[in-house]
Amino acid sequence: MIRFLRFLMPMLLVVFGGLHSGASLDAGSEALLETQLEQAKSQDPELAKLLAEAVRQSGKPNVHEFLTILDWCADSRDHAGLTQSQLSQVFYYFNRELEEPSDLNSEQLQAYYLPKIEKNLPANENTKLLHWAFRPDFYVLTKFENKRSICLRKGMPSDLLLEFLVHEMVHYARVPAELSTFETQLELDPLAYSRRMILQPGDEADAYLFQYSFVVRHDGKKRLAAPIGVARFWDEKGLFWGRREDLVLPILEDLGYFKKRFRDEYERVLARQVQTKAQVLNFARQLLKARQSEVTEFADTLAKRSVFLNWVWPAYKKQTQSLEALIAKNEKSQTSLQALIREDFKQCHDLRALARNQLVPLPSCEGP
């Protein structure tokens, strides 16, 4: 029997700031940016590549249409630009069958279970876009939807407007769209989290590296408004010869990203992990209860079987042996689920304890 639970986890994951967009760019600003981008990319293969990635990410057919998705930031006193991500995750939890064939790899397991669960999925669900994650006693299908947007500070000079659009395009195009279904590790303090996130693909290290290289290539080092000590990592042609790690402390401290972004983002990530742990605990507890009821039924059936028929009728004996095997698998699954519940319950409580600021309501680890 397939047991099924569905969880929806919508969230606004503001990846690079905390402000909502305001009015759309006016036609004049769009036209100016389009002209600047077309001129710059004709001389700059790296920018041409980034721009193509951003256009592809937007789903628009060309640069002109891509620029129509840009907005002016509603409040941009502390930001020259922002990339925001409206992320929604849907989780489908299913138990693994005791009768499941042994030694199947992940691809084979998907082929085995998909026909069994399709009736539990929405009729219009595209199963090819679902991410599968198998645990010893159950599996999770996850659907990710990620809508990104860019806003820029109104009133900036045209050269700065282009510079900060380039920065935001790195975030927009190169930050991975999906989050892990089961996030099992998280640093115990927001500073450690900040240092790790800055170095993720498309995050601040990549964005500033690309932005500063772009500025030097087009305007020379004289216009490189980098923190003290950072400009030395670029030569006169815009080539970066340092390490990405060299940008971490300047971004956090000199540019103020710990206070402007990562401190609150850390709390939101904690909250998301608590939500995920609570979901896993909820399903695991329900599955454990079902396994306990199931093994009682198996044991009752086994007790009623005739010892005499086991001896004289091979087919009957085979059925008895199959039932005994199911009982053994059930008991093993119960032991596994109990261990998982103990471990995830502890992790859930530890994560809740770390979430000091309570930016969003946290679910209970106790369950219903």
N, C-alpha and C positions, 0 to 999 in steps of 0.2 A: 504494500500500500504506500502511495506517495503522499506525504504530508507537506503542506505548502503554506508559507507565510510571505506576505508582500510588505515591504517598507518603502516609503518615499521620504527622501531626505533632501528637500530643496534648501538652498542657502545662497546668500550673496557672498561669494568669496572675493573680497576686494584685494586683488593680488598686489597691487602697487599703489595703494592709497586708500583713502576713506571717504571720498566725496562722490556725490552723484552728478551726472552730467546735466548741463543746462540746455540752452538753445542750440540748434544746429548751426554749423558754420555758414556764414553768408556766402553768396555766390562769388563775390569778389575774392574772398580769402581762399575759397576752393580753387578758383582759377589761378591765383598766384602760386599756391602750393603745387598745383599740377605742373605749371611752367617750371618751377624750381626743381621739382623731382625729375621731370623729363630731361632738363639740362644736366643735372648732376649725375643721373644714372648713365647718360651717354659717355661720361668720362670716368665712371666709377663702377667697375664690375661687381664689387662687393655690395654696393647700394642697389644695383639692378637686381641682384640675387635676392636680397632682403625684401625689396619691394614686390617682386614676383611671389614670394612666400606669403606676404601679407595679403595681397590680392586673392591668392588661392584660399587662404584661411577665411577670408570674408565671404567667399562664395560669389563675389562680384566678377563680371567679365573683364574689367580693365581698371586702370588707375583712376580714371575719371569717376567711375561708379564707386570705387573703394572710398574715395574722399567724401562721398555723400554720407557715409556712416559716422563721420567725425562730428563731435559736438564741442561747444565751449564749456569749460568746467563751470559749474554753478557757483563754486566758491574756491578760488585757487590762490589764496594768499600764501600758502606754504608749498604750492606745487606748480611747476610749469606744465605738467601734463600728467595724465593718469590713464592706466589701462585697468578696466574693471571686468570681472568675470562673473556672470550669472550662472552658477553651477547647480545642476540638479542630478541626483543619483537615485535610481530605483533599484532596490535589492529584492531578488526572489530567492527565498530559502527553500530547499528541498532535502528530505532525508535520503540517504543512500539505502538501497534495499539489502536485506540480509541475503537474498538470492542472487545478488550481483555476481557475475562471473569474475573469477580471480585473475590477477595479473594483467588487467587492462591499463593501457596508458591513458593520458588525459584525453587525447583525441578519440580514442575508442570509447571511453566513458561518455563523452559528449554524444557520440553516435548511438550509444546504448540508451541514454536517458531522454534525449530530445523527443522522440515519438511519444514517450510516456507522459511528458509534462506540457506538451503544446496546448492542451485543452485548458491548462491553468494560466496560460499567458494571454494578454490582450490579443484580440483577433488581428490587429494591425501591427503587432510587434515584429520587428525585423530581427530574427534570431541570429543573423550573421553579425550583428553589431553588439551582441551581448558578450560580456567578459565572464568566463567560467573560472571558478576557484573551488578546488576540491579539498575538503577536510576529511578526516578518517570516517566520520559518521554522517556527514551531510555535505552539500555543495551549495554554492551561491552564484547566481547569475546577476550581473550588475550592468545596468544601462547608464551611460554618462551622456548628459547634454550640457554643452558649455557654450554660452553666448557671450562673446567679448565685445567690448566697446572702448573707444579711445576718446578722451576729451583733452583739450588744450586750453591754456590760459589766454583769455582774450586780451588784446592790446599789446602783445609782444612785438618787437621788431621782426621783420620778415625772416632775417637770417636765423634768429633764435627760434622762431616758430618752426622752421624746417629742421633745425638741430634737434629740438625736443620731440618732434614727430618721429624722426629717425630713432631716437631712444625708445619711444613707446612702441614703435613697430617691432623692435626686437622682442619685447614682452608679448605683444599681440601674436606674433608669428611663431615664436620659438619656445615658449613655455609649453611643456607637454600638456595636452588637453585633459588627460585622465588622471584620476587619483587611484591609489591602490585600494582594493576592496578591504583588505585586512592590513591596517597599519599597526605593526606590532612594536615599533621602536620610536621613541620620542625623547629627545634630550630633556633632562630634568630641570633646565633653566632656560629662560627665553634668549639669553645671549648666545648660548651654544646652538640653539635652534636658528637664531639669526645668522650666525656664521655659516651654518650648513646651507641654509636656503639661498643666501646670496650667491653661492657657487653653483646652484642648480642651473640646468640649461635654460637660457632665456631670461634669467633673473638679473639682479642689479649688476653683478660683475660683468656679464656679457653685454648688458645694455650700455653701461658706461664705457666699456672697452670699445664697443662699436661706435658710440657717439663721439668719444674723444678722438678716435682714429679718423673718423669722418671729418671732424673739424680741422684737424691738422692737415689732412690730405687736400682740403679745399681752401683753407684760409691761413695755414701755417700755425706754428706753435704760439705765435703772439696772441692769438685769440682763444687759446685753450684755457678755459676757466675751471681748471681742475684743482682739487685740494692741494695744499702745500706738500711737496715731496712726491706727488704722484706724476706730475708732468714729465719728470726725468725718465719715465719708462717709455716715452715715445720719442722716436727720432724725427728729424725734420720732414721725412716723407710720410709720417703717420704710421710707421711700423712700431708695434708694441713689442718690446723685448723683455718685459718683466714676467711675473707669474700672475695668474688670475687671483691667487691668494693675497698678492700685494695690495689689492683693491679693497679687501674686506674691512679693515679697520677705518680707512678714510671714509668709506661709504657709511659705516655705522656711526662713526663719531663726528667727523668733520661735516658730513652732509646730513647728519641727524636722522638717519633712517631707523635707528632703533626706536626712538620715541615717535617718529612720524608713522611708522608702519609695523615693525616686527613685534613690538610689545603687545599690541592688541591682536595682531594676527595669531600670535602664539596661543592666546586664550581661545580664539575661534577654532584653531586646530585641535586643542585639547577637548573642546566641547564636541567637535565632530567625532573624535575618537571615543569619548564617553558614549555618545549616541550609538556608534557602531558596536561597542562592547555590550551595551544594554540590549541591542537587537540580537546579537549572538546568544547572549544569556537567555533571553526570552525564548528563542527557538530551541536551544539546547534543553532547557527545562521541560518544554512541551514534548520534545522528542523522547527525553528520558522517561517521562510519565507514560508515554505510549509504549515504549519498549517494556516497561515494567508490567503493564497490562497485557501486552502481547505474550510475554514469556509465561505468565500465569495460564493463559489459554493453551499455549503449547504444552505446558506441563500437565494440565488436566487431560488433554487429548492423549498424551503419551501414557498417562496412568491407566487409561481405559483400554489400551491396546492389549491384545491377547498374547501372552508369552508362548502359548501353544502354536498360534498361527505364525508367529515369527520363526518358529522351528520348522514347520511343515510347508510354509508357503514363501518362497524366495522373494516374490514381488512385494508381499506384505512386509517382510523383513527389511527390504530396501526402503520402503516408505517410513518405517520406524527409524531407520538410521538417518534418513534425511531430516526427520523431525528432531532427532537428537542433535544433528549438526546445526540446525537453525537455533536450537536452544543455546548451544555453545557460542554461536555467533552473536546472539542477542545479549548474553551475559558479558561477552567481551565488549560489545558496543556500550552497554550500560557502564562498565568500568571506565571506558574511554570518555564517555560523556560526563561522568562524575568528576574525572580529573580535569577535563576542560572547564567545567563550571567552576570548580575551585580556583583554577588559575585565572580565568577571565574575570571572576568576581573580585579577586585580589587586584588585578590590573585595573579594573573599572574603578575601584575605590581609590587606588593610588592616583589615577588620572583626575578623579574628582577633587582629591586633596590638592593637586597642583593648580587646578583652575580657581585661583583665588578671587579674581575680579568678577566672575560670574556675568560676563557680557551677554550671555544668552542662557535661558533656563536649561538646566541639565536634568536628564532623566535619572531615575533611581536605578541603582545596581541590584536592588532587592528583587525586582520583578513583581508580577501581579500576585 
